Amino acid sequence: FTDQPGMKRTFYPYAYYRTRVDKGPVVLEFDFRQGALGGEAWFDLRDYHDKTPGGYRSGPRFVIRPDGKLIVGGQTMAELPAGQWSHVKVAFRLGDTPQGPAPREYELSWTLPDGKTTTAKLPFAQAGFSVLTDLYIISNGTTIASFYLDNLKLQVQE
């Protein structure tokens, strides 16, 4: 992803993948690296299924800032090193389980280039997220900046 001044909206460029998952374990994972001038990378898993006022509800949502800080809900979780590949993984469950409704939370894991993996259990960004309909990856900026993704996978396990 490469950002630059003069884009019509600050959230350009972006990419999205439309799907529909309402039950089962879901795993999103990818490798991430900042460019020489790091970009602000937003990752937002959304629920547009009932077209609520405001348009959607976010489940897992996080930002990787130009300085490499991995931010969730305003809290710094980690600092991904500039110019090196790190691995990010998001895992959560939708629908009912034998014990009742799936928890409204996700696990966010990151593996640094030295191989150290850290995992945090976090609440969905907004109440009411129940169906994964879209994955958004956004370069949110107004300056020349870039970040790279590789080995992107979105899997639903049954």
N, C-alpha and C positions, 0 to 999 in steps of 0.2 A: 504494500500500500504506500502510495506517495501522495503527500499533501502539498499544497502550495497556496500562496496568497491569491485572492481574487475569485475563489470558488463561490458559487451562488449561495451556498449554505455552509455553516461551519462543520456540519456532519458529513460533507462530501470529502472524499469518496467513501462509499460504504458498499458492503456486499450483504446479501441476505439469502437464506435458504428456507424455502417454505416446505413444511411438513405437517403432519398431524399425529401426535402421540398423546394418548390419554391414559395409558396404563403401561406398567412395566418399568424395569430399570433402564435408565438412559445414561449414556456416557459420551461426553464430548472431550476430545483431547487433541492437542496440537503442540508443535514446537514453535517457539517465539524468539525473535531477535530484533533488537532496535537497529535502525540504520545509523549512519554517521551522525545525522541530525535526527534524534529520536522523535517519533510521533506519539500522539496520545491515542492509544488503542482502547476502544470500548467494546466489550463483549456483553451482549444482552440477549437472553433467551426469553422469548415473549409468548404471550397467550392473547391472541386476537379472536378467539372462538366465539365470544358473545358480543363483540363490538360494544363494549361498555363506554360510557362517557370518558373521554380521554383516549379512547382507542384501543388500549391494550393494558395488560398487567405483566410485570416482569417477574421472572423467577430468579434463577442465578443471573447475577449482573456484577461485573467488575471492570476495572480500568487499569491499564498499565500506562503510567505517565512517562513523559520523555526522559525523566531521570531514572527510569526502571522501577519505580515504586509500584507495587501491586496493591491497589486500593479497593476495599469493599466497604460500602456504606460510610465513607469518610475515614476509615481506619486503614493504616498502612499494615499490610500483612507480611510483605517481604520486599526486598530490593533485587531485581533481576539484573545481572551484570551487563553492562553495555557491550555491544559487539560480539556477544557470545550466545549460543543457543541454550535456552531453558525449555523444559517441558511443562505444560499446564494440562491439568485434568479436572473435569467437573463430572460428578456422579450424583444422581438423584433418582427417586422413584415417584411415579405417578399412579393414580388409581388406588384401588383397595388392595390390602394385603390380608392374609388369614387373620391377622390381629386387628384389622380395622383399616381406616383410611391411612394412606401413606403419610409420613411426616412431611411437614411443609418446610423442608430444609434440604441442603445439598452439602456435599463434601467438595472442597476446592483443594487440590494438591498441586504443588509445584516442585519440580526437580531442577536444581541448579547444575551448572556445568560440572561441578565436582562430584555429582551423583547424590548429593544430600536431598532427600525428599521430606517435605513438611505437608501436613494435611490439617485443614481447619473445617469444622462443621459450622455452617452458617444458615441463617433463616433466608427464605426467599425474600427478594427485595420488596414485593408487594403481596398483601393478602389476596387470596382469590386466584392465584396462579394455579391452574389445574390441568391445562392442556398445552403442550408445546406445539405451537403453530409456526414459529419463525425463529431462526437464529440470525442475529444481526452482528456484523463486525464493522466497526465504524472508526475511521480516522478522523478524530475530532480536533481540528485545528485550523489555523489561518496563516501558518508560516510554512516554509519549505521543510519537510520532515518525512521520515519513512520508517516503516517497520515491516518485518517479514514473518510469514507463517509457512510452515511446512508440515507434512504428515497430518493434515486435518482429518479427523474422523468423528462422525456422529453416529452412534450405534444405539439401537434399542434391543435389549436382550429379553427374550421371552422365557 
